Amino acid sequence: MGETMTDEVRDVVTAGRLAHMVTLNPDGSPQVPLVWVGIDGDHIVSAHMGAWRKVQNLQRDPRVSLSIEAEGRDAQGLDHYLVVHGTAEVVEGGAAPLLQQLAEVYLGPGVKFPPVDDPALGYVVRITPQRIGGVGPWAA
């Protein structure tokens, strides 16, 4: 697992770009919301204030993929992007502090998010990367 989370991968995940999170609906069809992501150790994390469809899907089937646009182009002129395939663990609680941390990256310093005084516990999704792809130095 450690070799999948290279410095280049960490840089893309923490750059403040939205990630397309692919989960599987009960009928097997894909569900693709955009989410904020960050790093916690060797895991990619996201926070969710409710048990939305993506959270329900991951509680039922932990397979997940993320794609994130990245800076740069390859020698053929293709834009860099990162694809992460892995498994997710859904942890109850902790969403608000993680969202506040991610808001500093995605919305800017000093922003209060979620913008309520007593937010719900929510859920944190912890993704263990198993395979990395896309176009960029991480996909060699």
N, C-alpha and C positions, 0 to 999 in steps of 0.2 A: 504494500500500500504506500509506503513512504516514497518510493520512486515515482509514483504517479503524481504526487504533490510537489513538483519541482518549483523552483523560484519563479519560473516563467508562468506556470499555471497559477500560482498564488498571486502574481501580479495582475493577471487577467481577472481573477475572481474578485480581487479587492479594488479594482479600478473604478467602481461605481457605474458599471453598465448593467442594464437589466438582463436577467437570465430567463430564457425560455425553459420552463420546467415541464417535462413530459411525464405524465402519470397515466395509468391505465384505468379506464372506466370499467364497471362491472361487466359490460358486454365486450370488453377487449379493445374498444376504440380508444384512441389517444385523447388526452385532455391536456391543453397547453396554455397555462397562464404565464404571465410575466411576473417575476419575483425579484426582490432584493436579496443578494447573497453576500456572505462573508466567510471568514475562515476561523475555525476553532481547532487548533492542533492540526491533525491530519484529516479533518472533516470540513466539508462545505456546509454552511448553516443558513437557514432562512427562518423567518418568524411569521406566524399567522394568528390573527386575533380570534378566529373562530374555526370550527371544524368544517371548513369549506370543502368543496369537492376534492381538491388536490390532497387535503389532509385525510379525508375519508378513503380516497384511493390508496394512499400510502399505508394507511393502517391495515388495509385489506391485502395489498400487494406491494412490497417494499421496493420493487424495481423502479428506477427513475433514471432519466437522462436530462442533462442541462446543455443548452448551447448559449454561448456568449460571444458577441462580436468583440474583436480585439484590435489594437493598434497594429499598423504595418501591413505589408504585402509580401508575398513570396516572389521568387525569381520570375514566375510567369505573370505576375501582376494580380494574382488572386488575393483578395482581402483576407487577413488573418481572422480566424474564429476558433473558439475552443469548444469541444464536445466532451462531456463527462458522462460516463455510464457508471452507475453504481447502485447501491442499496441504501434505503433510508430508514432511519429510526425516528418515530414520532414521539416526542417527549412532551407531556402535559406541563404547562406553566413556563414562565420565563420569556414569553413573547415580547412583552413591553420593553424590558431592558435591552433585548437584542434589537428590536426595532429602533429604539432611541440611538443605539450605537450605529446602526446602519443608516439612519436618517442623517447623521453627521457627514456621511460619505455621499449619499444620494441627494439630499436636499440642501445641505450646507451647515456650517458651524452654527451652534446656538439654537437650532430649530427644535421645538418640542414635538415629539411624535411617539406614540399617538397623542393627539391634541386634547386629551381628556385627563382629569385629575385622578380617576380611579379606574384604570383600564382592566379589562378582563385578563385572566391568566394566559389564555391562548395556548399555542403550541409552538415548539421549536422542532424543525426538521433537521436532523443531522445525517448528512449524506457521506457514506464511505465510498470514495472513488475506487472503481475496479479497473476501468479502462479509459484512456484518454485518446481523443482523436481531434479531427478538424484540420485546419491549415495554420501552420506556425511552427516555431521551434519545438513545441511539445509533441508534435505529431511526426517526428523523424522516423 
